[in-house]
Amino acid sequence: MAKLESVYGLHAVHSLLKSSPYRVVELKVLKDRSDRRLQQILSLAEQNGISVQSLKRASLDKIADGNHQGVVAMATPGESYTESYLDTLLATASAENTNLLFLVLDGVTDPHNLGACLRSAEAAGAAAVIAPKDNSASLNTVARKVSSGASDSIPYITVTNLSRSLKTMQEQGVWVVGAAGEAENSLYSLDLTGAIALVMGAEGKGLRRLTRETCDHLAKLPMAGEVSSLNVSVAAGVFLYEAVRQRVKGR
């Protein structure tokens, strides 16, 4: 059997049990806790025949390196998504004439930021979050916890060569828009109603040169205060929801 991973936190575990109960091997819960949110999780575990072990807080603390909120699911690893899955997404969208929305992370290495970006992308209806295999945060327990269950709903696709994958997307009719503080165009001046990939760079460094050169457009967020930039997950949320706003409104 593959090595089990721990998924912890009320929302993350609840989402896992709803979307992929077959992955959960065992549930570990805080002894003597019996509030409504935990009861919902226990009910799902019972429905799916998942064993439950009650532990003292010290034992749970050893299993989960973070705020587990009294519940930890021991689960098999989630599905891995690579270039082939991206190719399938693009081919299906082309055949069905669907304008997909993608979030691309170029060099984002903090799992907290990855989790927050996954949560925003899933909420915005993005088809996937894409990142290079190297120099990127892994989808670990911290990222899963911060994503509040989104990591089990939206594919996190890791690719070998990001600029090559972006070019493949462009060949399939996807416009690539990169976030850059020095860009001439404001995000709000662009048409984001078609098939779009929004590319966010690492905090401080921004987009890598090849990524920047591959983008069809570069866009910035107007900054009215003293700070020069936003946290990458916050900026990603703003970019994503401007695309959502335009799509709902029809620009």
WOMO-V23176 format. One record per backbone hydrogen bond with DSSP energy under -1.0 kcal/mol. CO is the residue of the C=O (numbers start at 1). NH is the residue of the N-H. E is the energy in kcal/mol with one decimal. If there is no record, write none. Layout:
co = <CO:CO>
nh = <NH:NH>
e = <E:E>
This chain:
co = <5:7:9:10:11:12:13:14:15:16:20:21:23:26:27:28:29:30:35:36:37:38:39:40:41:42:43:44:45:46:51:53:55:56:57:58:60:64:66:68:68:70:71:72:73:74:74:75:81:82:83:84:85:86:87:88:89:90:91:92:93:98:100:101:102:103:104:108:110:111:112:113:114:115:116:117:118:119:120:121:122:128:129:130:131:138:140:141:142:143:144:145:147:149:150:150:155:157:159:161:162:163:164:165:166:167:169:170:175:176:176:177:178:180:185:186:187:195:196:197:198:199:200:202:203:206:208:209:210:211:217:219:220:231:232:233:234:235:236:237:238:239:240:241:242:243:244:245:246:246>
nh = <75:73:13:14:15:16:17:18:19:20:23:24:76:74:53:72:55:33:39:40:41:42:43:44:45:46:47:48:50:49:27:29:31:60:61:62:64:66:68:9:71:30:9:28:7:25:26:5:158:86:87:88:89:90:91:92:93:94:95:96:98:100:196:127:198:130:200:137:114:115:116:117:118:119:120:121:122:123:124:126:125:103:157:105:159:140:144:145:146:147:149:148:150:152:153:154:129:131:133:165:166:167:168:169:170:171:174:173:197:216:217:199:219:183:220:189:190:175:102:177:104:179:106:206:205:202:212:213:214:215:178:180:187:235:236:237:238:239:240:241:242:243:244:245:246:247:248:249:250:251>
e = <-2.9:-3.4:-2.6:-2.3:-2.5:-2.1:-2.4:-1.7:-2.7:-2.8:-1.9:-1.1:-2.3:-3.0:-3.1:-2.9:-3.0:-1.7:-2.1:-1.9:-1.3:-2.6:-2.2:-1.8:-2.2:-2.3:-2.3:-1.5:-3.0:-1.3:-2.5:-2.6:-3.2:-1.8:-2.7:-1.1:-2.5:-1.7:-1.3:-1.2:-1.5:-2.4:-1.7:-3.3:-2.7:-2.9:-1.5:-3.2:-2.2:-1.6:-2.7:-1.9:-2.4:-2.6:-2.4:-2.4:-2.5:-2.2:-2.2:-2.1:-2.7:-1.1:-2.1:-3.1:-2.7:-2.7:-3.1:-2.6:-2.2:-2.6:-2.2:-2.6:-2.6:-2.0:-2.2:-2.8:-2.5:-2.1:-1.9:-2.7:-1.1:-1.9:-2.9:-3.1:-2.2:-2.3:-2.5:-2.3:-2.6:-1.9:-1.0:-1.3:-1.7:-1.6:-2.0:-2.3:-2.5:-2.5:-2.6:-2.1:-2.5:-2.0:-2.1:-2.1:-2.3:-2.1:-2.4:-1.9:-2.6:-1.9:-1.9:-3.1:-2.8:-1.7:-2.2:-1.9:-1.5:-2.9:-2.6:-2.8:-3.5:-2.7:-3.2:-3.1:-1.3:-1.3:-3.0:-2.6:-1.3:-1.2:-2.8:-2.6:-2.7:-2.7:-2.3:-1.7:-2.0:-2.6:-2.8:-2.3:-1.5:-1.7:-2.1:-2.3:-2.3:-2.1:-2.5:-2.5:-1.8:-1.7>
